[in-house]
Amino acid sequence: MKEEDIKTERSGKMAIVIGYVIAFIGVYLALLLSIDKPKNKKYKVWGIALMVPISPALAFAIGLTYAVSVGSGWAGLIMWYIFPFIFTVGLVMLLVGIFKKEKTEIV
């Protein structure tokens, strides 16, 4: 292998790893922020976390991983389908957290 090919291969793998690391950090921070909170706050935190750091990073990393495993750069376009799906799940969770009423007990 040429030295240029090795550098390109390493940078491609590093981009994939960085995508997974960003998604993992987003999950970890959302977990820390949602401990001992009411359900509404948990839905809000996880909705925002899914929309902002997790969905783009995870879609990018999964898309590149799939493209490398298949061997076609065009296969990486699967990220254009993964991102809106995860983003929509996060948006629904955020809206549930905003509009869901907490049950109040009459004492």
SELUM-635174 format. One record per residue (C-alpha): residue in one letter; x, y, z; residue number from 1. Coordinates in Angstrom, 1 decimal. Example, Ala and Ser with C-alpha at 12.3 -4.5 7.8 and 13.67 -1.06 7.14 Angstrom:
+------+--------+--------+--------+-----+
| code |      x |      y |      z | pos |
+------+--------+--------+--------+-----+
|    a |   12.3 |   -4.5 |    7.8 |   1 |
|    s |   13.7 |   -1.1 |    7.1 |   2 |
+------+--------+--------+--------+-----+
//
This chain:
+------+--------+--------+--------+-----+
| code |      x |      y |      z | pos |
+------+--------+--------+--------+-----+
|    m |    0.0 |    0.0 |    0.0 |   1 |
|    k |    1.1 |    3.5 |   -0.6 |   2 |
|    e |    1.6 |    5.9 |    2.2 |   3 |
|    e |   -1.2 |    8.1 |    0.9 |   4 |
|    d |   -3.7 |    5.2 |    0.9 |   5 |
|    i |   -2.8 |    4.4 |    4.5 |   6 |
|    k |   -3.4 |    8.1 |    5.6 |   7 |
|    t |   -6.7 |    8.2 |    3.8 |   8 |
|    e |   -7.8 |    4.9 |    5.4 |   9 |
|    r |   -6.8 |    6.1 |    8.9 |  10 |
|    s |   -8.6 |    9.4 |    8.5 |  11 |
|    g |  -11.8 |    7.6 |    7.3 |  12 |
|    k |  -11.8 |    5.3 |   10.4 |  13 |
|    m |  -11.1 |    8.3 |   12.7 |  14 |
|    a |  -14.1 |   10.1 |   11.3 |  15 |
|    i |  -16.3 |    7.1 |   12.1 |  16 |
|    v |  -14.9 |    6.8 |   15.6 |  17 |
|    i |  -15.4 |   10.5 |   16.3 |  18 |
|    g |  -19.1 |   10.2 |   15.2 |  19 |
|    y |  -19.7 |    7.3 |   17.6 |  20 |
|    v |  -17.8 |    9.2 |   20.4 |  21 |
|    i |  -19.9 |   12.3 |   20.0 |  22 |
|    a |  -23.1 |   10.2 |   20.1 |  23 |
|    f |  -21.9 |    8.4 |   23.2 |  24 |
|    i |  -21.1 |   11.7 |   24.9 |  25 |
|    g |  -24.6 |   13.0 |   24.1 |  26 |
|    v |  -26.1 |    9.9 |   25.6 |  27 |
|    y |  -24.0 |   10.1 |   28.7 |  28 |
|    l |  -24.8 |   13.8 |   29.3 |  29 |
|    a |  -28.5 |   13.2 |   28.7 |  30 |
|    l |  -28.4 |   10.4 |   31.2 |  31 |
|    l |  -26.6 |   12.6 |   33.8 |  32 |
|    l |  -29.1 |   15.4 |   33.2 |  33 |
|    s |  -32.2 |   13.2 |   33.5 |  34 |
|    i |  -31.3 |   11.3 |   36.7 |  35 |
|    d |  -33.8 |   12.0 |   39.5 |  36 |
|    k |  -36.0 |   14.3 |   37.4 |  37 |
|    p |  -39.8 |   14.1 |   36.7 |  38 |
|    k |  -40.9 |   12.3 |   33.5 |  39 |
|    n |  -41.6 |   15.5 |   31.7 |  40 |
|    k |  -38.1 |   16.8 |   32.2 |  41 |
|    k |  -36.7 |   13.4 |   31.1 |  42 |
|    y |  -38.7 |   13.6 |   27.9 |  43 |
|    k |  -37.4 |   17.1 |   27.3 |  44 |
|    v |  -33.8 |   16.3 |   28.0 |  45 |
|    w |  -33.8 |   13.1 |   25.9 |  46 |
|    g |  -35.7 |   14.8 |   23.1 |  47 |
|    i |  -33.2 |   17.7 |   22.8 |  48 |
|    a |  -30.3 |   15.2 |   23.2 |  49 |
|    l |  -31.6 |   13.0 |   20.4 |  50 |
|    m |  -32.2 |   16.0 |   18.1 |  51 |
|    v |  -28.9 |   17.9 |   18.6 |  52 |
|    p |  -25.9 |   15.8 |   19.4 |  53 |
|    i |  -27.0 |   12.2 |   18.9 |  54 |
|    s |  -28.9 |   12.1 |   15.6 |  55 |
|    p |  -26.4 |   13.8 |   13.3 |  56 |
|    a |  -23.4 |   12.1 |   14.8 |  57 |
|    l |  -25.0 |    8.7 |   14.9 |  58 |
|    a |  -26.3 |    9.0 |   11.4 |  59 |
|    f |  -22.9 |   10.1 |   10.1 |  60 |
|    a |  -21.1 |    7.3 |   11.8 |  61 |
|    i |  -23.6 |    4.6 |   10.8 |  62 |
|    g |  -23.6 |    5.8 |    7.2 |  63 |
|    l |  -19.8 |    5.8 |    6.9 |  64 |
|    t |  -19.5 |    2.4 |    8.6 |  65 |
|    y |  -22.0 |    1.0 |    6.2 |  66 |
|    a |  -20.3 |    2.6 |    3.2 |  67 |
|    v |  -16.9 |    1.2 |    4.3 |  68 |
|    s |  -18.3 |   -2.3 |    4.8 |  69 |
|    v |  -20.1 |   -2.3 |    1.5 |  70 |
|    g |  -17.2 |   -0.7 |   -0.3 |  71 |
|    s |  -19.2 |    2.0 |   -2.0 |  72 |
|    g |  -19.2 |    5.7 |   -1.1 |  73 |
|    w |  -22.7 |    6.0 |   -2.4 |  74 |
|    a |  -23.9 |    3.6 |    0.3 |  75 |
|    g |  -23.0 |    6.3 |    2.8 |  76 |
|    l |  -26.1 |    8.2 |    1.7 |  77 |
|    i |  -28.1 |    6.0 |    4.0 |  78 |
|    m |  -27.4 |    8.7 |    6.6 |  79 |
|    w |  -29.9 |   10.9 |    4.8 |  80 |
|    y |  -32.6 |    8.3 |    5.9 |  81 |
|    i |  -31.2 |    7.6 |    9.4 |  82 |
|    f |  -30.9 |   11.3 |   10.5 |  83 |
|    p |  -34.6 |   12.4 |    9.9 |  84 |
|    f |  -35.8 |    9.2 |   11.6 |  85 |
|    i |  -33.8 |    9.7 |   14.8 |  86 |
|    f |  -34.5 |   13.5 |   14.7 |  87 |
|    t |  -38.2 |   12.9 |   14.5 |  88 |
|    v |  -38.1 |   10.5 |   17.4 |  89 |
|    g |  -36.3 |   13.2 |   19.4 |  90 |
|    l |  -38.9 |   15.8 |   18.3 |  91 |
|    v |  -41.8 |   13.6 |   19.4 |  92 |
|    m |  -40.1 |   13.0 |   22.8 |  93 |
|    l |  -39.6 |   16.8 |   23.2 |  94 |
|    l |  -43.2 |   17.5 |   22.4 |  95 |
|    v |  -44.4 |   14.8 |   24.7 |  96 |
|    g |  -42.3 |   16.4 |   27.5 |  97 |
|    i |  -43.7 |   19.8 |   26.8 |  98 |
|    f |  -47.4 |   19.0 |   26.4 |  99 |
|    k |  -47.9 |   16.0 |   28.6 | 100 |
|    k |  -49.6 |   16.9 |   31.9 | 101 |
|    e |  -48.4 |   15.5 |   35.2 | 102 |
|    k |  -50.9 |   13.5 |   37.1 | 103 |
|    t |  -51.9 |   15.3 |   40.3 | 104 |
|    e |  -53.2 |   13.4 |   43.3 | 105 |
|    i |  -56.0 |   14.7 |   45.4 | 106 |
|    v |  -55.2 |   14.3 |   49.1 | 107 |
+------+--------+--------+--------+-----+
//
